[in-house]
Amino acid sequence: MGVTNNLRWNQIKVVIFYFSGTGNTWWAAQTLAVKLRENNASVKVLSLESEKVQMQRKLEQILVEADVLGIGYPIYGSDCPGLVKEFLKQRLPKGNRKAAFVFTTMMLFSGDGAMVAARMLRKKGYKVNQAINIKMMNNIRLPYLVLRSLPIINEKENTKLKQKAEEKIVRLAANILAGKKWLQGRDPFNIAGGLMQRVPMKILKPAVFAKYFFVDKESCTQCMQCVDYCPTNNILFAEGEFHFGGNCIACFRCYNLCPENAIQHKKGTLNRERFPRYKGPGNGFTIAKLKE
């Protein structure tokens, strides 16, 4: 009977751990939780940045109580963010054949991006039944040849894209409850495409993006949101100046969600009309929810 192991559906307990840079994966995790609950599953949704997840004993207890583990993250160069890899490698307890699933959010192409975490989970002893990629809104428009023309679609215009994503999430929920396999990105084309993106990123390192961040002092109000909400504590404010360190994972949270659009990535982004920021998926999203 799938993951139920002869239990009724209303007894299935699912825990979803996710990381979201600018809200897309948060939205996917919350939507999936709704669909699972509609089928009488008990679901906990926790950000990898939340206090509960940071406490190892609490983390272990949450996993002991769960029948199914879910991992969600955005695709960065056909890969999962370093923060997620660190969690899977160093903090996640062994699975002992516990059922698990992976979902990612992507803009265009993820290759075998969902299988990256799936392979890591299998090494920890989890039985991964689903690993899928969900197309969501783009959150990067930057003054580079490839990125300067990508559309930024904010709340009022993203309804159709979210509807298609929700349809896929409904199917994922059904497969999770039935224990039905659904693994995307295992074919040679996607594996090769994923490697072609991951290898250059491993050489360059995501932190290279931090070299080009700076703060427009004329528009900055020093609200410290960027400092307080950087997932890797990479932004420091000292002696009246903002400093971007070497731990950037290229989530672009600071760049997109700054209330004044004061954080820039190269001088071209000072033109806010040409380089608009992504403000999240809507549906009640706020930056504070990324740490819940």
N, C-alpha and C positions, 0 to 999 in steps of 0.2 A: 504493500500500500504506500509506496513512495517513502517520503521522509517521515510519515506518520508512525511507522513501526507499530501498526495496529492500534494507534491512538486515534481518537476522533479529531477532526480538524480544529474544533474549538479548544483543543489542548495543545496545539502546536505553538511553541514559543520561538519567535524569530527575533534576533538582534541584528541591527544594521549599523555598522560602523562606516562612516563616510568622511571624506575630506572634500571641501568645496572651496574654490578660490573666489569666485564671484557669484555663486548662487545656483548655478545650473544643476550641480550634483545634489545640492540641498533640496531643490525642487523635485528631482527624480526620486530621492530617498523618501521624501514626505509623501509623494504620490504613490509610490510602491507600498508604503505602510498603509495608506488608506485602502488600497485594493486588497491587501492581505487581510485587513481587519473586516472588510465587507464579507469575507469568507470565514469569519470567526477565529482568525488567528490572533494571538497576542503578540504585539510588536513593540520593540524598543528601538528608537532611532537616536544614535549618539554621534556627535562630531568627534573626530580624533583629537580635536582641540579642547574638548570639554573636560571639566575638572574630574568627572567620574572616570573617564578613560585614562587620565593621567595617574590615577591611584592604582597601582598594580593589584592590590588585594581586591579592590572593587571590580576591576576589569575581570579578574579571574572568576569572581563570584557571578558576574553577569553572564559569562560564558558557560559556567556550570549549569545555570538555570535555563539556558537556551537549547532548543532542539536543532536550530538551523542558524548558521552564521552568514551574514551578508557583508560584502565589502564594496563600497562605491567610491569612485574617484574620477576626476577629469583626465582626459588623455593629453599628455604633453609630449609631442614627438613620438607617437606610438608607444609611449611608456607611461608608467604610473609615477606620480610625484615622489621625490625622495622622502618626504615625510611619511608617505604611505609605505614605502619599502622598509623604512626603519621600523615602523610599527609591526609589519609582518615578520620581519627577520628577528627583531630583538625583544618585542614585548608580547606578541600574541602567543598564548600558551599552545601546547601541542593539541592536535585535533582529535586523536583517537577515533578516527573515521566519522566524525560528526559531519553532517551534511552542510554544504556551503555553496554560495553563489557569488558571482561578481557582476557588477554592472558599471559601465563607464559612460561618461558624456563626452561627446566629440563634436567638432564642427563639420569636417568633411570626410576624413579618412583616419582610421585608427590602426589598420593592419591587424596584427594580433595583439593589440593593446590590452584587451580584457584578459587574454591568456597569460600575460605577464604575471599578474597577481594570482591567476588560477594555478600556474606552475609553482609559485611560491607557497600557496596554501597546501598543495599536494605534498610538498616536501615537509610541511609541518604536520602531515597526517590527516588532513581534511579531505572529504570526498566531495569534489566540486562537480555539481550537476549542471549548473548554468553559468555561462560567462558571455555577456552580450554587450554590444555598444549601442548607445542611444544618441541619435543626432539631435543636437540642441543649438542654441543661438551662439554665434561667434562673439568672442569678447576681446578680440585683438585687432586693432587697426593702427598700424605704426608706419613710420616713414622708411619702409624697406620695399624693395621692388615687388616682392610677393605679397606683402601684407597691406600695402597702402590703399588697395581698392576693395578690400573685404568689407562687406556690409555690417553695420552695427544695428541690430534690431532690438529695440527696447519694448517695454510692456505692451503698449497699445497695438503693436504690429506683429507680435510673436504668437498670436493665438493659434494659427494654423500649424505652426511648427510644434507647439506644445500638444496639440491634439494628436498629431501623428506619433509623438513621443509617448503620449499616454496610452495609445493603442498597443504599442510595443510593451509598455509596462504592465498592462492588463494581461497580456500573454505570459510575461515573465512570472507574474504572481500565480497564475494558474499552473505553470510548470513547476514552480517551487513547491506548491502544495501537493502536486501529484508526484513529485520526485522525478519528473520527466527531463531527460537530457536536452540541453540547448546550448551548444558551444560554438561561438563564432570566432573566425580568424584562424582556424587550424589548417587551412589549405595552403599550398605552396605560394600562391600569389600574395596572400596577406602576410604570411610569415616573412617572405622576401621584402615586401613593402615596409613591414615593421622594422626589420633590421636596417634597411636603408635610411630610416629616420633616427633610430636609436643610436647607431654607431657614431654619426657626426655629433649628436648631442652629448654622448659620453666623452668625446674628445674636447668639445667646446665647454661643456658644463653649463647648466642653466644659470649659474651665478654670473655668467658673462653679461647677462641682460642688466644686472645692477650697475654696471659701469656707466650706463647711459641715463640712469635716473637722476633727476635733479628737481628741486622745488622752486617754483616761481614765487619769489618772495612778495611780489605785488598782490597776489591773490590768496596766499596762504594766511590763515587765521591762527595757526599754531594750535589747532584743536587737539592734536596728538592722536587722532584716529588711526593714522598710518602706523604710528609707533605701537599703539595698544593692540592693534588687530593684525599685525604681521604674523603669520603662522610660524615663522622661524626666528622671530625676534631679530630680524636683520636690519631694522631701521632704528637708529639712535638719534637723540636730540641732545646736543651738548654745546654750551657756549653760543647759543643762538643759531646753531647750524644743524641741519639734518645730514646724517651720514648713513650711506647704504653699504652694508658689509658684504661678506663673501658667502653668505648662507642663503641667498635668493634661490627660490625654486621656480621662478617665473610664473607665479600664479596671477600676477598683475592685479591683485586686490587693491593695493595702495593706489595704483594708477587709475583704475576704473571707478573706485568707490569713494575717492576723496570728494567731500561735499562741495568744494570750490574748484575741482579739477585743477588743483595747483601742482600736482606731481606730473612731471613731464618725462618723456623718453625721447631724447634728442630734441633739438630746438624746434623741429618741425611741428611737434605736437602742441606748441603754444597756439597754433591755429586750431581752436577747439571745434570750429565748424567742419573743417576738413578731416579732423581726427576726433570724432565724438567718442565718448566713453560709454561702456556698457554698464548699466545700473542694476543689473539683476533681472530675474525672470518674472518679477511681480508676485502676485498671490501672497501678499503679506511679507515678502522678503525684506529683511533689514540686515545690515552687517553684523549686528549682535547675534543673530540666529546661527551664524557660522561657528560659534563657540558653544552651542547648546547640545 
